[in-house]
Amino acid sequence: MSKKTTYITTPIYYVNAQPHLGHAYSTVVADTYSRFCKLRGDDVRFQTGTDEHGDKIVEAAAQENIEPRQYVDRIATMFKDTWPLLDIDYDRFIRTTDEDHVAVVKHILQTVYDGGDIYFDEYSGLYCTGCERFLIERELVDGKCSDHLVAPKEITEQNYFFRMSKYQQQLIDHIRNNPDFVTPERYRNEVLSFLSDPLDDLCISRPASRLNWGIRLPFDGNYVTYVWFDALINYLTGIGFPEGEQFEHYWSGAEHLIAKDILKPHAIYWPTMLMAAGVPLYKKLHVHGYWNVDETKMSKSLGNVIKPAQLVQDYGADAFRYFCLREMSFGLDASFSSAAIVARNNADLANDLGNLFSRSVSMIDKYCQSILPAPDKADQDNDLRHAAAEMISAYRIHMGEFKFHQGLQSVWEFVGAANRYIVRNEPWSLAKDENKTARLQTVLYNLGESLRLLALLLKPVMPQTALKMMKGLGIDSGSVVMQTLEQGGSWGLSVPGTKLSKVGNLFPRIDTKTQTKGPKKVPQHPKKSKTDPPKTGPQISFDQFKEIDLRVAKIVAAEALPKSKKLLKLSVLAPEERTIVSGLAGSYRPEDLVGQSVIIVANLKAAKLMGVLSEGMVLTAELKDDEGNDRLALVTVPGPVKAGTKLA
Ligand code: MSP
């Protein structure tokens, strides 16, 4: 059976700005998807590049007093040099100044012109230099372009026009008949809504007298090609259109990835251009939201532009890649902050995954001299196997649908299950009992196997970490079982007798204290004199005390609140189910709380914490751990006491 082909592209980035977080995000997503498709067994091609023509570039070069050619070479190199830092593994980096691209643009223009879909006309319109296009009245807000906040210039010119309106109905039909053509659905709806009004034709030329940095029209040398008409065609050039074998091979699997800012050119101009050129439409358009920084728009003028090289230096490529994919729900906007990336690094990576890896590997070392033991065939441990199978099937579906945050959530559910498996089986106790050696070996094998599956699934997201895990597990990264989900995605493929090797921790914890700029504020307490009587605070009457509804509550679910370092959301039975938000995150992992019976103040006035209504308070005691950090210890009640029991 021939392999499914996938051709994934990023937008080609304008070279009027240096690479930043937004470009890095799109490119990381495309790289992860490309690697995921390879894991799924597809034949994959991945393209990124730079968009180098048009007004904006001429302006940027002029500001630096250099020729456009010199300017674009410099910035394109910056993009090219950035991607290896993030482990981006593309097949082609295309530049719109590449010779083959210029030839393909001319070829398409000539084809569409010969087909009668390009005509010459005089046009007056409102031109926005930022957008590099004419805007229509209903796109303006208070007479200004809503993206660039400047009033467009009224321009009258003779130009060439593409008969886009002719293809309006054909495009509507295509979108209706192919629900996945534009996803997520909100963007599909946005495009259909735009198409519910009559579509204008598209001005596709600029007089060379006004702008000569562009591709000359093959049928009129006095004009250059409009930058969008030129740029979109990169997706065809990169696979050898029109003749190339690669075009035949990959085009039917073309999936474009963009952010919401360039939806219209990709969902309207591009498919109608393809229709006019007689080229089949691309398969899918995936649209993501925008990253803001600390809740505000990222912009040069605000000085909050985040550079990928800095991110890699501060957090490492893998932690950044994981953060991007886990934190943003694909399609929606998200907010970037150092606190958020540090929280994800410490909780998900260092704590959950890192600890699972280091505990498991060091127990195999301690109890089996670093040799993976053989499991007892009769001893199946079905729960863990089922959890692994569930993870793989959920991961495959979500990653394939660009729901990366959900794909990773499924993986972390399994990480949690494996950590609980250690707690439940207590290998350290099994090791003390000679009669339980077989059981100990089964448990350790199962942990090794869980880690192998995790390394396999994490390859697309965190390539370096996956390699390190494989090395630690003694598995050759080229081995067949680590290549595809089909070959390696079933339980029990780790080979007993494999020698593990020491690779150290997967992720260092990032010390939040060293992350904050400026000195840390230390709360001031009044000094106590040795003779002061112990303070007990204001006294309350017995009747007042009786007002407090203290009850036993059983925790049935716990999860981190994504935007908070401290808070966990608990579902408790007391005896009715209620939600309590509690500051336990620095002291407990959610999975360690489930099943515990604790004491709550049940009649505390409900209050919203980080947007979640908290109906009560869990009682805790403060303590200092071995390293002198403040921690909270839950006040727990033995299991047999029923949930809802009142404290007398
Ligand atoms: N050159 C055009 C694209 C032509 S594609 C045929 C262009 N370039 S751009 O440099 O402005 O890049 C826009 C793209 O960069 C967005 O679609 C998105 O992929 C990425 N991002 C830029 N800023 C972003 C955020 N703040 N957040 C997320 N991604 C954003 O438009």
Boltz pocket constraint, residues with backbone or C-beta under 6 A from the ligand:
constraints:
  - pocket:
      binder: B
      contacts: [[A, 10], [A, 11], [A, 12], [A, 13], [A, 14], [A, 15], [A, 21], [A, 22], [A, 23], [A, 25], [A, 26], [A, 51], [A, 228], [A, 231], [A, 232], [A, 234], [A, 257], [A, 258], [A, 259], [A, 260], [A, 261], [A, 262], [A, 289], [A, 290], [A, 291], [A, 292], [A, 298]]
      max_distance: 6.0
